[in-house]
Amino acid sequence: MAKHRRLSVKLSRKKNTQPGSLPGSFNIPSDAPAPVAHAFVYDTETCIEKQNCTLEDIEKMYASLNGKSLWLHISGFGNREFFEKIASVFHFHRLEMEDVFNVYQRPKLDEYEGHLFFTSRMLSMNNGELLNDQLSLMLGKNFVITIQEKRQDFFEPVRLRLRNSKGAIRSLKSDHMAYALMDAIVDFYYPALEEIGVKLDDLEEELLTKPSSESMNKILQIKRELIVFKRTIWPERDKINDIIRSTFDEIHEDTKVYFRDSYDHCIQILDIVESYKEVTSSLMDVYLSGVSNRLNQVMKVLTIISTIFIPLTFIVGLYGMNFQDTNPTTGEKLPLNMPELYSPYGYVGVIVVMVLIVVIQLYIFHRKGWIRFRE
């Protein structure tokens, strides 16, 4: 028996803090990986990259920027003291640190003194499974801090642009870096949706050729993945719209032009998700129609078999009553009591009659189009 694959996409996440906890409190899972920090300090002329940064390295880089910009990316949560120190150095509020570690957040924008706080959902496909991680981004006038729980890396193209000084990323301020990172996340939605589209095409062919109960499980899996995308991209679009329409000291008007491009991408992705949802619903209808048709075919065959055997059962039941044509006491002939029972050709005659009945029934069924002997 084939095993059904479990639906692995989670539509919601468990909140780490207990209900009624002090605002700004957060819990770090005991099995969380240790944080790994990767920093870039750059301006138009120079770009310094440092991996596996310590707290001392981060403090020195931040204290000696001198007009340069800092991008610090941290992956992994497994050191509370490390993040307490980061929050102290960059003056992060405890409420935003709570949102960093409670990784169930929807995409949003919050304004704090001296910086902005963003959350985004990082969605990608890995071996057919949808991965869903949270990125927290803090934007100041001369720094961008990104924090994520897992080692999922979306930002290598941004690092290459920094190293090679391609585009305007090194000549513009830190708000452009924040745009580049959020735009990279949105861009990664496209290949994930493309893989879902391939799965839908394969599933459609499977449903038309050889549907099975596993097909239903695949449809539900894709449906849940699309729900996750919809619940991600709607607030992501609203967040970018707030950036475009609001006035923040950390985001310049020139950068909002780039955010409009990301907004357009969000609209495109929403259109793709909606179209895929319609395809998924139609595939569900195709599957249910196929199941109904197969059931109808089975019932049709069983009905025809039952119909054929009804007159045959009547005949054998009638002759199975074993009435005699002679009274065993008086020897009197009883002409109405089945004289065929003692006929030398009675058995053969009954068989021939039964075969003729079957042939006539099959002919009638064929003429009416109920059965087909040739496709």
Order of alpha helices (4+ residues) and beta strands (2+ residues): beta-beta-alpha-beta-alpha-alpha-beta-beta-beta-beta-alpha-alpha-alpha-alpha-alpha-alpha
